[in-house]
Amino acid sequence: MPKDLQIGDLYTDKIEVSWTPAKCASLYDITYQKVTGGKTISKQVQASQGNSIIITDGLESCREYEIRVSAVIGDEYSDESIVTFSTPPEINPSEKLEPIT
């Protein structure tokens, strides 16, 4: 089972999720959805590609999400590591502007 599931950089439209690798895993299965329900989105990461993923699909500002990560060893799935997080509010477009010099 992947351990120490953590949310790294957190933006309105993307997040980074990382975990401590599970021994002998060939890949990791990542699923996430809004806590209040909605479409479940699934991703897979080959163990050889590392122990993190940047998620960009299906995120909305000011929403709470649940992410589940399980290790796949052969055709067996481990127990899931679960974490919840909330996306920040959308940045006001005028705050993104830089002054002209």
C-alpha positions in Angstrom: 0.0 0.0 0.0 1.4 3.5 -0.8 2.0 5.5 2.4 2.3 9.1 3.4 -0.1 10.4 0.7 0.6 14.1 0.4 -0.7 17.1 -1.5 2.1 19.3 -2.7 1.6 22.3 -4.9 -2.1 23.2 -4.9 -3.6 25.5 -7.5 -7.1 26.2 -8.7 -6.6 24.0 -11.8 -3.9 21.6 -10.8 -2.4 19.7 -7.8 0.6 17.5 -7.2 0.1 14.3 -5.3 3.0 12.2 -4.0 3.4 9.1 -1.8 6.0 6.7 -0.4 6.3 3.9 -2.9 5.1 0.4 -2.1 7.5 -2.5 -2.5 7.2 -4.5 -5.7 4.5 -2.3 -7.2 4.3 -2.2 -11.0 2.0 0.8 -11.1 -0.2 3.0 -9.0 -3.9 3.5 -9.5 -5.1 7.1 -8.7 -8.8 8.0 -8.5 -10.4 11.2 -7.4 -13.7 13.0 -7.2 -15.5 15.8 -5.4 -16.4 14.8 -1.8 -20.1 15.8 -2.6 -20.2 13.3 -5.4 -19.7 13.5 -9.1 -17.6 11.9 -11.8 -14.8 9.7 -10.6 -11.6 10.3 -12.6 -8.9 7.6 -12.8 -5.2 7.8 -13.7 -2.4 5.4 -13.6 1.3 5.9 -13.0 3.9 3.3 -13.8 6.1 2.7 -10.7 9.2 3.2 -12.9 8.0 6.8 -13.6 8.1 7.7 -9.9 5.8 8.2 -7.0 3.9 11.4 -7.8 1.4 12.8 -10.3 0.2 16.2 -11.3 -3.6 16.2 -11.7 -5.2 18.8 -14.0 -8.4 17.2 -15.2 -11.8 18.0 -13.7 -10.7 20.3 -10.9 -12.9 23.3 -9.9 -12.1 26.2 -7.6 -13.4 26.1 -4.0 -14.3 22.4 -4.0 -13.3 19.6 -1.7 -11.9 16.4 -3.3 -10.9 13.0 -2.2 -8.0 11.2 -3.7 -7.3 7.4 -3.4 -4.1 5.8 -4.4 -3.5 2.1 -4.5 -0.5 0.0 -5.6 -0.9 -2.6 -8.3 1.3 -5.7 -7.9 0.7 -8.2 -10.6 -3.1 -8.3 -10.9 -3.7 -7.5 -7.2 -4.6 -4.0 -5.9 -3.4 -2.9 -2.4 -5.5 -1.2 0.2 -6.0 2.5 -0.7 -4.3 5.5 0.9 -6.9 8.3 1.0 -6.5 12.1 1.4 -8.9 15.0 1.1 -8.1 18.5 0.0 -9.8 21.7 -1.0 -8.9 23.8 -4.1 -8.3 27.5 -3.6 -10.5 30.2 -5.0 -9.9 31.3 -8.6 -7.4 34.1 -8.9 -8.9 37.4 -10.1 -7.5 37.9 -13.6 -6.4 41.4 -12.7 -4.2 40.0 -10.0 -2.3 38.0 -12.7 -1.3 41.2 -14.6 2.1 42.7 -14.2 2.7 46.4 -14.6 4.1 47.7 -17.9 7.5 49.1 -17.5 
